[in-house]
Amino acid sequence: MAEQIGWGILATGLIARIFAKDLALVPDAEIVAVGSRTQESADAFGDEFGVPRRHGSYQALVEDPAVDVVYIATPHPGHHATALAAIEAGKSVLVEKPFTMDAAEATDLIDAARAHDVFVLEAMWTRFLPHMVRIREILAAGTLGDIVSVTAEHGQYFDHDPEFRLFAPELGGGALLDLGIYPLSFASMVLGVPRQVTAVSDPAFTGVDAQTSMILQYDGVAQSVLTTTSYAVTENAAAINGTKARIEIAGTFYVPTTFRVVDREGQLLETFDQPDRGRGMQHQAVEVHRCLRAGLRESPVLPLSETLSIMQTMDEIRRQIGLTYPG
């Protein structure tokens, strides 16, 4: 790879702007191009972030020879088509979460990535945060003993605007896909693929889910209890409970934060409190760069097989709660 890795930002909404700000913290990253559905939007983004190459279409962005990696920041229903276009153009791809709308689309993208021999990663940025790296080290060391349960929640309050993307069915709205992906991915990191899923939900005024709770059971005795809502701000804490000790992650668990390790007698074994810069989205870009320089086509931290299994779990949850989308 060249000394600098050139990024193309596909779509110009809020998440793209947050990512662009954090990408500036990565020394060997450069935003070389931006693509939008309109030239006006691409130019505005380019002016804001000093991006030299501005494209008035997504296709022009993925075909730009200066771009090494395409960051997909469209609403959820646009992930599949735009990521596929980037893959077919031979670009490495970082796709916002959820990876796709369903497991069938995820399978299609994974097959395409392997056929074209390009790197693809779901942008579950939480997985790469420093406190999550340390948590995986603690789990691997066996400090907690056998894992018995995982709890996690993600709740935010949004004004009830039918045109806001989180409530719009045509934009893949709902608490599950937008917010619930965080606790689901966290549980997957700790416990893997569930053998049984049980879900209940209440609908929002537009028909998407407003609040969904899930119990996932795994081989052995382990369970995860997860909940997500777009109707209230919750503590957004998480915990991993083992036979020897537990990890208590302070709210909000999916952003840079602190945690404690406490044994079953209540003794404090470890406190993690490491300051981080920015919003924390730069760490996934660092992982992309590491993988590209190592010649990898997927990240061992979040392999494509795990991304697919999470989408399959979400499909089953949607089936149980009756959540469908146009098309």
N, C-alpha and C positions, 0 to 999 in steps of 0.2 A: 504494500500500500504506500501511497504518497505520504509525505510528512503531514500534510493536512488532508482530512477527509471531508469531501464536499457534500453537504446536506441540501436536499430539496424539500421544502415544506409544502405539502399538498393540502390545501384549504387554509382559511385565514381566520377562523373563529377564536374563541377565548382560549381553548386548550392549546391551539397552535401558538398563540402569543405567550402563554406560560412556558411552553416548551422552549420557544426561541430564546426567552430570557435566561433560562437555566442552561441552555446549550452554550451560551457565551462563557460559562464557567469551565468549559472543557477546552483545554489549550489547543488540541489538535483537531478541533471541529470548526468548520466554517459553513455558514449558510450561504450557498452560492446561488440559489434560485428559489422562487416561490411560484406556485401555481394556484389559480382560483378560477371560478366559473366566469368571472368578469375581469377585464383588464383593469378596471378602476380599483377593485378590491386588491388585486395583486400589486398594483402600484402603491396603494396606501400602506400595505404591509411592508413592501420594499423600502418605502420612505422611513417607516418607523424603525426598522431593524437594519437598515443599510445594506439591503440585499441587491446585488447588481443586476440579476437576471430575473425579469418579471414576465410571467406567462398568463395569458387570458384563458387558458384551458388546462385541464388536468393532463391531457395527453401530451401537450407540448412540454409540460414539466417533466414527465417520466422519460421523454425522449431527449432531454437536454444532456449533451455529452459531458457537461461539467459536473453532473450530479452522480455521486457514488451511492448515497443512501436516500431513500424517499421516506419521509415521515408522513403517515396517513392520519389526517386529523378531521376527516369528514364526520357527519353524524353516522350512527351505527349502520344504517342500511347502505351507505356508500362504501363501506370498508371493502367488501368483496370485489366489486368491479374495479375500483381504483388500485387496490393492491395487486389484483391480477394483471392490470395494465402495466404496472411497474415491474412485476416479475417477468412478464413477457418481453419487456424492454431490457431485461438483464440487470435490473437494479436490485441492490439489497433493500430490504423493506422493514420498517418498524411500524406496526399497525396498532392504532389505539385500541384499547379494550372497550367492550368485549371484542375479541378478534373478528368475529362475524356475527350475523344474526342467528345462525344455528350451526349444528355440527356438519350438516351437508355442505354448507358454504366453506366451513373450515377445512373439511377434507379436500375440497376442490383446490383451495389455495395451497395446502400442504403438498398435494400431488404436483401442482404446477411449480412450486418452488424446487422440488426435487428434480423434476423433469428439466428445468432450466438451470439447475445447479447454482442457485442463489441463496443468500442468507435471508431468513425471515424470522422476526421475533414479535410476539405480542407485547405491546407497551404497558404491561403491568408494572409500572415504575416502582411500586411499593416493594416488590420482590428484591430490588437491588439496593434498597436503603441500608445504611450502615447498621441500624439496630436489627434489621432482618438478617443480615449477614452474620452478626454475632449470635442471634437466636439459632440459626442453623448449626453453628459450631457447637452450641450447648446441647442441642438435640443429638448431634452426631457423637458427642462425648458420653451420652447416656446419663447425664446429670439428673434428669427428671425421672429416670426409671422408665417403666412402661407408661405410655401415654393413655390416659383414661378418657379425657374429654378436652374439647376445644370450644371456646365461646368467642363470638365476635359479632359486632353490630355496626351498621352504617346507616345513620339517619340524619337527614337534612330537611329543613322546611323550605318549601317553595310556594310563592303566591300562586293561586289557582288560575293561571292564565292558559287557556286551551291552545294558544299558539306557541307557548314555551315548549322547547323540544322534549323536556322530560315528561310532559303530559300528552304529546302529540303521537298518536299511533303510527302515522306515516313516517315519523323520524325515529322509530324504534324506542319510544318513550316507556316510562315505567321505572319503578324502583329497582326491580331485579336486574335488568341489563345495565343500568347506569350506576347504581350504588351497590347492589347485592353482589356484583362481581368481585368486590374487594374482600368481603368475608369468605366467599366461596373459594377464591384463589388462595387465601391464607390457610383455610382448612386443608386444601389440596397440598400445599407446601408441607404441612405437618403430618397429615395422615394418608395422603394419596387418594386413590379412587374409592368412593363409597360402594358398598354392596347393596345398600338400600337407601332410598330417599323418600322422605315424607314432607309434604309442603302444604301450607294453608295460606290464604291470601284474602285481602279485601281490595276491591277495585277503586280506582280514582274516578272522578266525574267524567273522564273521557273514555273509560273502558280499559285503560292500561292498569297495571297493578300499582296501588298506592302503598301497600304494606304487605310484605311477604315474610313468613317465618319458615325455617327449614330445620329438620333434624336429619342428619346423615349418620348412618351406621356403617362400620367398617369391620373387616375381619378381626376376630377377637372380641373385646368388650368396648372398644373405643367408639365414641360418638362425638359429633360436633353439633352445636346448637347455634344457629345463625339467624339473624333478623335484619331486615332492611325496611326503611320507610322514607317516603318523600313528604310526610305530613308533620314531622316533628324533628327537632334537633336532639339526638341522643348523645350519650357520653362518648360513644364510638370507641370504647375500650375493647380489649381482647385478652384472653388468657389461655394458657396451655397447662393442663393439670395432669401430673404424673404420679406414679406410686411413691416416688421419693421426694419430689419437689414440684413447684409450679413456677411459671413465668407470668407475671402480671404486667401487661403493656398499658401504659398510661394513655388516656385519650388525647389525641386521636391516633389510633394504632397505625393507620395507613400513611401517615406523614412522618417526617423525622421527629422522633419522640424518645422517651425514656422507658426503661422497664426495670423490674426487680425480679430476682430469683430468690424464692423463699422455700425452705425445706418443710417437711411435714410437721416438724416441731415448732415452726414459726420463726426459725433463725434465718436472718438475711445472709444469703450466700454471695450475691453479686448485685450491683447496681450499674446499669448502663446509662450514661448521660453524656453523650458526645455531641457537641454543637455541629450543625451542618449549615451549609450555605444554600441560599436560594430556596426554592420550593422542594427540591429533592429530585426533580426529574432528570437532572444531569447524569445520575448514576446509571440509568439504563443506556444512555448514549455512550458512556464509558465502556459498558459491557459490549455494545455493538462494535465499538472500535477494537476491543480486545479480541473478540471472535473473528473479526475480519482480518486482523493482523496474524492470527493463528491459523487462518484458512478454514475456519469452521463454518458450517452452513446453518447451524442453530445453536442456541445457548444451552449449555448443560444446566444452568440455573433455572431456566424455564423452557424445557424442550418442547417441540411441537406436539409430541405425543401427549404431554400434560395439558397444553392448551386445548387440544381436541377433547380430552377427557372432561375438562371443565365445561366445554360447550355441550357435551353430551349430558352432563349433570343438569345444566341449565335447561336443556330441551325437556328433560324429564320433569323438572319443576314446572315449567310452562305447561306441559301436558296435564299435570295434576291440578293446576290452578286455572286452567282454561284460558291462558293468555296467548292470543294470536295477533298477528299483524297483517296489514294489507299486503297482498301479493305473496 
